[in-house]
Amino acid sequence: MRQRTLKESISASGIGLHSGDKVYMTLRPAPANSGIVFRRLDLPEPVDIPASALLVTDTALGTTIERGGAHVGTVEHLMSAFAGLGVDNAFIDLTAAEVPIMDGSAAPFVFLLQSAGIEEQTASKRFIKVLKPIEVTEGDKWVRLTPHDGFRLNVEIDFEHPALRKFHQAVNLDFSTAAFLKEISRARTFGFLKDLEGARARERALGANLDNAIVMDEYRVINEDGLRYRDEFVRHKVLDALGDLYLLGASLIGEFSGFKCGHKLNNLLLRALLEAPDSYVAVVFDDDAQRSPVSYQLAPSH
Ligand SMILES: [Zn+2]
């Protein structure tokens, strides 16, 4: 199984969910073994910020990576699209400090990648295979990686809502590109109206609106068109987890489980894995007879 990049460059523009700033983004092909690299073009000198779990500096309401004093926020939905389509190498040029939020899901990024086309490279695709269980807990929240011959995600959410009282949902997904596209990629980010004011006082969610987030008041979802999936919230948590886990720099072979998980725990889990070298091994599947337990279909172009 080989590494993948884009066939050609493609651009889009939008606003940052938290900054509210207008941002232009260009996704470009990158040579084998480059990984995913963000590039801030709006600074006096362009700064490259590789998509790496060890460069995550902020996980409040999104995942931010930082290098050399330059940062990029809200990388998780774009990273999720790369993970879903199995793209290993790409450069992402940005004119601001945040990836555009688009519609709050990964679907617009999937559309961009499919429009650009995806190309196989000669180098072997790298996987990280989980050998031993790794777990991180915080209060009643936890995340865990366990050995599994494939890539499986189990995510459960449980929160108090004045109208819904106790709100409980769970998703169990055996990863494939098709499952990602159909079950996960369209799930939007969500928030509560009551939290919005506090977030804005801290200069967060300044770009949030009903076109890029599901918003709930005390009683209901206030977006006119309602939900895209009945359990869109927990599906978005899976989308976020996929994107956050892809900051490992390789595709996982293992099982991820999370209860009330978020960006912080997802990142702590990767750091815990990387700090325990006997808990994983890097593998490639060069031999045709030795099939990878995780497959990535070449996505059809539009
Ligand atoms: Zn998200």
Boltz pocket constraint, residues with backbone or C-beta under 6 A from the ligand:
constraints:
  - pocket:
      binder: B
      contacts: [[A, 76], [A, 77], [A, 104], [A, 189], [A, 236], [A, 240]]
      max_distance: 6.0
